[in-house]
């Protein structure tokens, strides 16, 4: 340990207490004078204050369990939080916040993790003199301000890359060039078929390592990822032969997230359409890859969402999907357009990968700075 640093329990350097256990989010008031803090964060207003600003607060249960909050105005902490008020002459609130953001605090419970007040009181930390705390906090705050700007820029670049790609799709699928025709999905393809009703499949039909069924959850941005733990035997598949998909078909979810679709390739030939999906048969009028790009576009997703309705669980009908209007260029032009879209998509993914790597590097740099700071090496 660096000279001048001492090992203390949190109970020795701060007053550890529960937030007000008589208060819940129902105690929040609109336009309240003071900040209110729950286990989810600084998320409300309230009419009275119980703590001074810059007093660290810990989320003690729920999705944010273990996360620290640093209110920069007077506040009241409600149920399921722990407040940590620094004792005079031992530590600053900002140093305590940064320290407890870095360390791994003890949690109990598996299904619903929680943090006990007693565990926090006896948790040991290394603490430098106040002057050193202030120096460390000054360095970290300046560095983190720069990291926050860099992170915001990288996140904005990610959004821009996605928006640029979608803007291109929007311009492609709304244009009406020479030779383009207005049609419906049913007219442009070999038809829209619905997966088997639930009554045709029973729990006892499922086996591991058989022929997969493709439901919406198995359709990803890059293709189809089946669950080989929930498949059917060849005998069951023969009984459901009307729902067998072939290479060139398109499988699309009819429940939940709209526009989730994928092209059935040679690898998935012979797999079954699941109960939560439709499959679209190919025709000579429409290039399947073009149709997949169209159905996946944000503009088409919004149209499908309006057709599906249902805020909790949107459910698209076969008729509504089949009657969906679109503009189609000649097939050779569809193939050219898809080639350009695929090239742009590849470039977009390359840029996204770069920005995601930058975000990961920024996160690692932040952790490295915290490690250096609280091991006395900064």
Helices and strands as residue ranges (DSSP letters): E 6-9, H 10-13, E 14-18, G 25-27, E 34-38, E 41-46, E 56-59, E 68-70, E 75-77, E 81-86, H 93-102, H 117-122, E 124-127, H 130-174, E 181-184, H 185-188, E 192-194, G 198-200, G 203-205, E 206-207, E 211-214, G 216-218, E 219-220, E 223-224, E 231-232, H 234-239, G 241-243, E 250-253, E 261-263, G 266-268, E 272-273, E 277-280, H 288-296, H 298-308, H 318-322, E 325-328, H 331-374
